[in-house]
Amino acid sequence: MKFLALRQRFLPGNFPPEGWERPQPTSELLRRDIWTALVMAAVALLGMEMMLSFGDGENTPDRTLSYLATVALILPLAVRRRFPISSMLVLSAMFIGFGTWLPQVMMQLAPQVAYFAGLYSAASWARDRRALRLALSGVIITMFLWLVVGLTNVKLFFGTDLDLPQAFETTGFIDPVVAWAGYNFLVNLFYFGGAIFLGLANWRSSWQHEVVVAQAAQLREQAAELARRAVIDERLRIARELHDVVAHHISAVGVQAAAARMVQPRDPERATELMRGIEDSARHAVGETRSLLRVLRHEEAEGPAQPGQRSPEPSLAELPALVEQSARAGVRVELITVEHREGFLEGIGAGLGLALYRIAAESLANVREHSTARSAVLSLRSGRDESGEWAEVEVTDDGNARPGTAGSGFGLRGITERAELHHGLVDIGPRSPAGWRTRARLRTQHTLTPTPVEGQTP
């Protein structure tokens, strides 16, 4: 517990919970450790040869033993991440052994760096943190005792007896033995403390990275769920709109049927005309009902629709109001209407009119929010081709994309789905040399094809 308290004190911030294990190193990291150890061993041997070349021949160690000791102190680094605690214990044992019998080898930079890396790797990569605490405690206590034993043997350092003041003169204010002991203590404190501190910091950083990755994955899942819910909500809204349109057709059928029954005895021609109206209304109702069922095929509504709580759905007659709304928002819109026959657009079905209005509203909203254009053109057209009559809405502008206003894409998806409900086509994209175009051409009537029965040819 004291170790955990000190760790929290000297390494502030969130720390991994007790029991968390760092993932095993990848094969690439393990291969990198092997190559690093080999390169470091070659550099250490070169440095050892340089020391033997300029050192005093009488006090230099045996070349073969020096080479073997240098390589032995470096090679454990090849498995420092695979077996971090074992590597640290082996390096500690060799550090003490070679430091006692071959101090000239331990004075080199490479063995010092190798032992520092071993301590750092143990603190950073050990998965069993309890075993790490026990191993680090044993290493620190052993090194402290070894340092104390070495410092008490002052003859090893000064070549004289305990009567140091008579051995040589010093210019400092601190006793030579005390100064030497304090200096070595500070060096080892920063050496061991620095390696352990950096190792624990790296271990904590690995945990924080894992937490960030998990949070990012969770955010992606939440974003996907929100996108899915947005699509469902949009489809349900379209389904409610079509529900109202179908209800309108059924009501019209009832009224026309009652009128036909009443006028049939005295005005057969008028009754026939009313029956044609019933036929047209029924055909439109069936087509839009099939569209409704296609929208709801894979989604379930969470609750019953409540039409009484909604305002009447808009139609093409509200397009001038939509133009005025855009003008108040700072985008001047020119409304152009082109009909292949007079009065065609006024007579289209409520569902088709609602879809055209919604597409125009979404397109103008995109101009206001995502474009630098200050003007746009809203064109409403109709026509006829080999597939029948159609109605088309198009919104164009001459602006550029406004930086930092990328949308979610739900609006464009809604436009596409509305067009598909009426067997239409959508053309959305940039214009040349500048601007954006959103065009949707919707069919006014659907061709109804009977569903083939198994065993029959359609």
N, C-alpha and C positions, 0 to 999 in steps of 0.2 A: 504493500500500500504506500509506503514511503517513496518507493521508486516511481509509482504512478503520480503521486503528488508533485515530486520534483520535476517529472516529465511535463506535467501540465503547467508548472510554474515557469520553466525555462523554455518551453515550446508552446507559446500561447496559441489559442484557436481550437477548432474542433479536432478531436483526436479519434482514431478508430476505436470502436467499442471492443471491450475485452472479448477475446475469442475470434476476432476477425483474422483471417489468414490471407497473406498476399498471394496472388496467383503465381504459379510456377513460371520461371523465365522461359522465353521462347527458345526454340532451337537456334535461331539466329544469334541471340544474346550469348548462348552457351558457346557457339563457335567463335564469337568475337572474343570471349574471355580466353579461349585457348590461344588464338593468334596474338592477343595482347600480352599474355604471359611469355610467349616465345620471343616476341620482339623485345620485351623488357629484359628478358634473360640475356639476349645478345648485347643489348646496351650495357647491362650491368657487368658482363664479362669484359667488354671493352674498357669500361671505367676501372675495373679491377686491374687490368693489365697496365693502364696508365699509372695507377698508384704504385704498382710494383716497379715500374720503370723509373720513376723519379724518387722513390723512397730509399731510405738508408738500407743497404744490403744486410747489415747485421740484425736489424729489427724487423725486417719484412717477413711475413709468414710464408709458409710453403705454398708454392704456386698451385700445385694440384689440390691441396686442401682448400685453398682460397676459392678456386674455381668451383669445386664441389659445394662448398658452403654457400656461395653466391647463387648458384643454380637452385639449390635446395630451398633457399629463402624466397625464390621467385615462383617456382612451379606451382605451389598451392593456389596461386591466383587463377590458375586455369579452371578451377572448380569452385571459385569463390561464391558464385551464385547458385550452383547446384547443391553444394554442401557448405553453407556459410559458417555454421558454428564449428564444424570439424576443421575447416580451413583456418579459422581464427585460433583454435586451440593448438593446432600443429605449428602455426607460425609463432605463437607465443612461446611454445616449448623450444623451438629452434632459436628464437630471439634471445632467450635466456642462455641456452647452451653455447651458441656461437659468441654471444656477448661476453661470456666468461672465458672461453678458451681461444677465441679468435676475435678480439676486440677491433683489430684493424679492418676486418671485413664489415663489422657492424657500423663502422664509422662512415661507410659509403652511403651515398644518397639513395641508391636503388633499394637496398634492404629496408631503409627507413620508410620509403614510399610504399614498398610492398606490404609492410606490417600495417601501415596506416590504412591501406586499401582493404586489408583483411578485417580490421576492426570495423571499418565503415560498412563493408558488405554484410558482416554478421548483423549489425544493427539495422540494416536496411532490408535484408532479404530473408532473415530467419522467420520461418512460419510458426514455430513453437516459441512464443514469447516468454513463457515461463522458463524453458530451458536456456533461452538467451540470457535472461536475467541472472540465472545461476552461473552460467559460463562467464559472463562479464564480471560478476562479483568475484569469482575465483581468480580470473586473470588480473583484475585490478589489485586485489589483495596480494597476489603472488608478486606482481611487478613492484608494488610498494615495498614489500619485505626485501626483495632483491636489491632495490635501490638503497634501502637503509643499510643493508649489509655491506654493500659496496662503498657507501659514504663513510661508514665507520672505519673502514680500512684505509685510513688517510695515507698510509705509506704507498698504497697502490696508485694514488693520484699525485702525491707530492714527493715521493721518493725520500721521505724522512720520517722521523718519529713524531710523537704527538707534540713535541716542543716546536710548533710551527713558527711562533714569533721570532725565534732565534735562527730559523732556517733561511729566511729571506725577508726582505723588507717589502711592504705594500703601501700603496698611496691611498687605499680606501679607508672608510670609517667602520667597516664591518669585519668581524673576525673572518679569516680566510676559510676556515672549515664551515662556518655558518653561511658565508656567502656562496661557497661552492654547493652546499646542500640546498640552499634556497633557490639558487639558479637552476639546478637540476630538477628540483620539485616543480618550479614554474614551467620549465620546458615540457616535462612529462604531463603536467596538468593540461596544458594547451594541446599537447599531442593526443593523449587519450580522450580528453574531453571533446576536442574538435572532431575527432573521428566518430565518436558516439553521437554527438549532437547532429552532425551532418547526416549520419545514417538514419537516425530517428526522423529527421526532417524529410528525407527521401521516402521513408516508409509511410509517413503521414501523407505526403504528396501523392503516393500511389493510391492510397485509400480515397483521398479526395477526388482523384481522377476517376476512380471506379464509381464514386457517388455521382459525379457529374455525368458520366456516360449513362448510368441508370436513369438519372433524372431526364436526360435528353431523350432516351428511349420512351420514358413515360410521357413526356411532352408530345412526342410524335404520335403515340397511341391516342392521347387525348385530342390532338389536332385532327387525327383521322376520324375519331368518333364524332367530334364537332362537325366536321365536314359531312359525315354520313347523316347526322341528325339534320343539318341544314338542308341537304338534298331531300330527306324524308319530309321535312316541314314544307318545303317548296312544292313537293308533289302532292302532299295533302291539301295544300291551299288550292292548287290547280284542280284537284278532285272536287273540292267543295264548290269552286266556281262552275265546274261542269255539272255538278249536281243541281245547282240553281238553274242552269240553262236547260237541262233535261226536264226539270219540273216546269219550266216555262212552256216547253213544247207540249208536254202532256196536258197542261191547262188549256193551251190553245186548241188542242185536238178535241177536248171536251166541249169547249164553247162552240167550235165549228160543227161538231157532230149534232149538238142540240139545235143550232140554227138550221142545219140541213134538214133535220127531222121536221122542224116547224114549217119550213117553206116548201118542202117537197110536194105536197098536194097541189098547191096553187102556182108554183114557179119551179118546174123541174130543171130548167137550165141553171137557175141560181143554186139549186141544190147540188147539181153536178159540179159547179165551180167550187162550192164549199167542200165537196168530197175530194176534189183535187188538192185543195189546201190541206185537208186532213192527211192525204197521202204524202205530200211534201213534208209536213211537220213530223209525221211518223218516221220518214226516211232519215231526216236530220236527227231525230231523237235516238234512233237505233245506232247511227254512226257515232254520235257523241257518247252514247252509253258504252260502246265498244272501246272508245278512247279512254273513258273513265275506268273500265275494268283493266285496261292495259297499264294504267298508272298505278293502280292498287294491287297489281298481281303479286308483287313481292313484298309489299309493305302493309302493315296493319295499323289502322288508325288507333290512337290511344284513347279516344273518347268520341262520343257522338257529336256531329256538327251541330252548331247552334246558329242557324241563319238569322234568327231574330236579333242577334247581338251584333250583326254586321251591317254596314251601310250598303245601299244599292251599288252593284258593280258598275263601273264606268263603261262607256262605249265610245265609238268614233265621234259621237257628237261632243264629247268632252275634250277633243284634241285642241281646239282654240284655247281652252283654259290651261291646258298643259303647256302651250306655247307661251302664254302670259306668265306662268309660273317660272319657266326658264328665263324669261326676260327679267323678272324681278331678281333672279339669282345671278344676273350678269351675263347671260348668254342670249343673244338675239337670235330668234329662230324664225325662218321663213317657211310657211306652210304652203305646199304645192299639191294640188289634187288633180289627177288625170284619170278619167273614166273611159272605158271602151264603149259604154252606153250610159246614157243619162239616168241618174237615180239608182245605179247599181249598188254603190257603196252604202246607200241608205237602206237598202233592202237585204243586206247580208244578215246572217244569223247572229243571235246575241253572243254565242260562244266564239265565233270567228271575230266579231267586233271587239270583244273583250281581249282576245289574244293579241290582235293588232295594237290595241291601245297599250297593253302591258309591255309589248316589245318596244313601242315608241317611247314610253316612259323610261324604261330601263336604258335605252340607247342614249336619250338626252341626259339622263343622270350620269352616265359614263362620260359624256362630253364635259359636263360641269365639274366632275370630280377628278378626271384623269387626263384632261387635255388643256393645252394653253389657248385653245380657240375661244374667241369671243363671239362667234357667230356660227350657225349651223343651218342646214336645210333639211326639213322634214317633208318627205315626198310620200304621198299616198296614191297608189295606182291600182288599176284593175285591167284585166285583159282576158283573152281566150286563146287557147292553143289546142293541139290535138287531144290533150288529156282533159279538157274542160276549162271552165272559168276559174280565175284566180284573183286574189287581192294581195297587194304587196305594199309593205312599209319600208322606207329607207331613210336613214339618218346619216348625213355626211358632214364633215367639218374639215378645215384646212389647218388645224393646229398640230402641235407636236406633243409627245407624251410628257406629262408633267413629272419631274423627278420625285422619287419618294412616295408615289401614290399608287403603287401596284396593288391591284385588287385581289380578292380571294378567288375569282373565277366563277362564283356561284351565279352572278347575274348573267353571264354569257351562257352558262349551262341552262339557266331558266329559259332564256330566249330559244335555245336549241330544242329544249323539250316541248315548249309551247308550239313551235313549228312542226315538230314530229307528230303532235296530237292531231294536226290538221293536214297531215301528209304533205308538209311543205319543205322548202329548201332554205338554207341559211348561208349567207355570204358575209363573213366578218373578217376584217383585216385592214392593213394600211393602204393608203392611196398614194399615187405618184403625182407630183413630187413630194407632197406632204399631206397629212390629214389621215382620217380614219373613216371607214364605211361599215355600217351595220345594215344589212338588207335581209328581209325575210319574206318569202313568197309562199302564201298559204292557199290551199285549194278550198273552194267554196262548197263543193260536194264531194262525198267519198263514194267510191265504187264498192258496193257491197258484194263480196264473193262468198257463196255458201261454204261452210266448213265441210270437207269431204268426209263421208262415213267409211269406216274400214271395210275394204272389200269392194268399194265402188270407185269409179273413175270420176274425178271432179269435172 
